[in-house]
Structures are given as structure tokens and as C-alpha cells.
Amino acid sequence: GISGDMTLGALIDLGVPVDWLQNELSRLPLDGFHLTVTPMMRNGIRANLVTVEVKDRDHPRDYKKIKSLLENCPLSDDVKSRSLTIFERLALAEAGIHGCTPDEVHFHEVGGVDAIVDIVGSALCLEKLGIYKVISSKIPMGSGFVQCQHGKLPVPAPATIEILKDAPV
């Protein structure tokens, strides 16, 4: 898979100006974050390392709060729709795993400012570049374990498995 910061790095590399992206993201009702883009080399390949620096790690948000934040922000309808679709897929997966409704889902890592910036920032970049459809090859699945708010989980995590249940992996 690809992480939010990797997605932002690739889209910036395709031509999205960092200052434009930071300015657009500042329209979100979120405080205390800044994008840092650092050119780097990985295995002889040039890339952009994007870091969402967050001043104060705030408390994670639930789906209902993120949905309201996005519905009421001053970004384009396309950016809002794409961002809401991503969070809805996450909420549906989490709701199934936790046995609750999507509006009751409390996001931990995904509800933080950095995750919101990754998702909305990616939607902004896609719109800026005029990209309306994204396709991929089979998604490689990881292995091992990851430590998160729910404790030690296998990789891929249960929500990831739920989201990818009909995708070629």
C-alpha cells in the first residue's frame, strides 16, 4: 500500500506547489500543523519526504466530527466529496469490526490532524492536477505487527483487510 505522506510526496513531485497546498490546507478548521517537504534518495531513487508537523497532538476525532468538519469547510465540492468518501470507507470498516454504527466510530490514528491533512491534501492535489480517476496494480500486503491505540495488531490490520476485501492484492 501507500501511506498518506507518500501519496502527498508523489503528487507534489508531479507538480503541485507546496506553498499552494499549505495555503489550501490552512482553510481547514484545524490548528497547529505545517507541511515539510524534504527531497531524499531511497535505493538510488529520488523522492519527496512529506512530513505533517503537528504542534500539539490533539485528541482523535470520531467519524461524525470529521464528517461535519469536511462538510462545512470552504474547499471545493470535489475535494470534500473525495475526502468524505475516504473517511466513510474507513468508518464503515471500523464500524463492522467494532460492532457499532459509522457515526459511533472513534478514529484513533486516522482521526488525528496529520491523517486528515494527508487525506484532504491528497484530494486537493488530485484536483489541482486534474486527476479524476486513480488505478493501481495489485496491492502488496505487509506482514508482522504494528503497535497502535488498540494494542499490537497484525499487518495488515483488521480495518485494512475489510477495506481491501474486494480489491486485488
C-alpha positions as CSV (number, residue, x, y, z in Angstrom):
1,G,0.0,0.0,0.0
2,I,0.9,3.7,0.1
3,S,0.7,6.0,3.0
4,G,-0.7,9.5,3.0
5,D,2.6,11.2,3.2
6,M,3.9,9.0,0.3
7,T,0.9,10.0,-1.7
8,L,1.4,13.7,-1.0
9,G,5.1,13.3,-1.9
10,A,4.3,11.7,-5.2
11,L,1.6,14.3,-6.1
12,I,4.0,17.2,-5.2
13,D,6.6,15.5,-7.4
14,L,4.1,15.6,-10.2
15,G,3.9,19.4,-9.9
16,V,1.7,20.5,-7.0
17,P,3.3,23.6,-5.5
18,V,3.9,23.0,-1.7
19,D,3.0,26.7,-0.9
20,W,-0.3,26.3,-2.7
21,L,-1.1,23.1,-0.9
22,Q,-0.2,24.5,2.5
23,N,-2.3,27.6,1.8
24,E,-5.3,25.4,0.7
25,L,-4.9,23.2,3.8
26,S,-4.9,26.2,6.1
27,R,-8.5,26.8,5.1
28,L,-9.4,23.7,7.1
29,P,-10.6,24.5,10.7
30,L,-7.5,22.8,12.1
31,D,-4.7,24.5,14.1
32,G,-1.1,23.9,14.6
33,F,0.2,22.0,11.6
34,H,2.7,22.7,8.8
35,L,4.0,20.6,5.8
36,T,7.7,20.0,5.4
37,V,8.9,18.6,2.1
38,T,12.4,17.2,2.0
39,P,14.0,15.8,-1.2
40,M,15.6,12.5,-0.5
41,M,17.1,9.4,-2.1
42,R,15.8,5.8,-1.4
43,N,17.7,3.0,-3.0
44,G,19.0,5.4,-5.7
45,I,15.6,6.8,-6.5
46,R,14.7,10.5,-5.9
47,A,11.6,11.2,-3.9
48,N,9.9,13.8,-1.7
49,L,9.6,13.1,2.0
50,V,6.5,14.9,3.2
51,T,6.0,15.3,7.0
52,V,2.9,16.8,8.6
53,E,4.4,18.6,11.6
54,V,1.7,18.9,14.3
55,K,2.4,21.3,17.2
56,D,0.0,19.8,19.7
57,R,-1.1,16.2,19.3
58,D,-4.8,16.7,19.7
59,H,-7.3,14.1,20.7
60,P,-8.5,11.9,17.9
61,R,-11.9,12.6,16.3
62,D,-14.9,10.4,15.6
63,Y,-16.3,10.0,12.2
64,K,-19.3,12.3,12.9
65,K,-16.9,15.1,13.9
66,I,-14.7,14.6,10.8
67,K,-17.7,14.5,8.5
68,S,-19.0,17.8,10.0
69,L,-15.6,19.4,9.6
70,L,-15.4,18.4,6.0
71,E,-19.0,19.2,5.1
72,N,-18.6,22.7,6.5
73,C,-15.1,23.6,5.3
74,P,-14.6,26.1,2.5
75,L,-13.0,23.7,0.0
76,S,-14.4,22.7,-3.4
77,D,-17.3,20.2,-3.5
78,D,-15.0,17.7,-5.3
79,V,-12.3,17.8,-2.6
80,K,-15.0,17.5,0.1
81,S,-16.7,14.6,-1.7
82,R,-13.4,12.7,-2.3
83,S,-12.3,13.2,1.3
84,L,-15.7,12.2,2.8
85,T,-15.7,9.1,0.6
86,I,-12.3,8.0,2.1
87,F,-13.4,8.7,5.7
88,E,-16.7,6.9,5.0
89,R,-15.0,3.8,3.8
90,L,-12.8,3.9,6.9
91,A,-15.8,4.4,9.2
92,L,-17.7,1.5,7.6
93,A,-14.8,-0.8,8.0
94,E,-14.2,0.2,11.6
95,A,-18.0,0.0,12.4
96,G,-18.1,-3.6,11.2
97,I,-15.1,-4.6,13.2
98,H,-16.3,-2.8,16.4
99,G,-20.0,-3.7,16.0
100,C,-21.3,-0.1,16.0
101,T,-22.6,2.4,13.5
102,P,-20.3,4.6,11.4
103,D,-21.3,7.7,13.4
104,E,-20.1,6.0,16.6
105,V,-16.7,5.1,15.2
106,H,-13.9,6.8,17.1
107,F,-10.9,7.1,15.0
108,H,-7.6,6.9,16.7
109,E,-4.6,7.4,14.4
110,V,-6.8,8.2,11.4
111,G,-8.6,10.9,13.4
112,G,-5.5,13.0,14.1
113,V,-4.6,16.2,12.3
114,D,-1.8,14.5,10.3
115,A,-4.2,11.9,8.9
116,I,-6.8,14.5,8.0
117,V,-4.2,16.6,6.3
118,D,-2.9,13.5,4.4
119,I,-6.4,12.7,3.1
120,V,-7.6,16.2,2.3
121,G,-4.2,17.2,1.0
122,S,-4.3,14.2,-1.4
123,A,-7.8,15.2,-2.6
124,L,-6.6,18.8,-3.2
125,C,-3.6,17.6,-5.1
126,L,-5.6,15.3,-7.4
127,E,-8.0,18.2,-8.1
128,K,-5.1,20.6,-8.8
129,L,-3.5,18.1,-11.3
130,G,-6.9,17.3,-12.9
131,I,-6.8,13.7,-11.9
132,Y,-10.2,12.2,-11.6
133,K,-9.5,8.5,-11.6
134,V,-6.8,6.6,-9.8
135,I,-6.0,3.0,-10.5
136,S,-3.3,0.6,-9.2
137,S,-1.8,-2.8,-9.7
138,K,-2.4,-5.5,-7.1
139,I,-1.7,-4.1,-3.7
140,P,1.2,-5.8,-1.8
141,M,0.2,-6.8,1.7
142,G,2.6,-6.3,4.5
143,S,3.3,-8.7,7.4
144,G,4.3,-8.5,11.0
145,F,2.7,-6.4,13.7
146,V,2.1,-2.7,14.4
147,Q,1.5,-1.0,17.8
148,C,-1.5,1.3,17.9
149,Q,-4.2,2.6,20.2
150,H,-5.8,-0.9,20.2
151,G,-2.5,-2.5,21.2
152,K,-0.4,-4.8,19.0
153,L,-2.3,-5.7,15.7
154,P,-1.2,-7.8,12.8
155,V,-0.3,-6.3,9.5
156,P,-2.5,-5.8,7.6
157,A,-4.7,-4.6,10.3
158,P,-8.4,-5.7,10.5
159,A,-9.7,-2.4,9.1
160,T,-7.3,-2.7,6.2
161,I,-8.4,-6.2,5.4
162,E,-12.0,-5.0,5.5
163,I,-11.4,-2.1,3.1
164,L,-9.4,-4.3,0.7
165,K,-11.8,-7.4,0.8
166,D,-12.8,-6.9,-2.9
167,A,-9.5,-5.4,-4.1
168,P,-6.9,-7.4,-6.0
169,V,-4.0,-8.0,-3.6
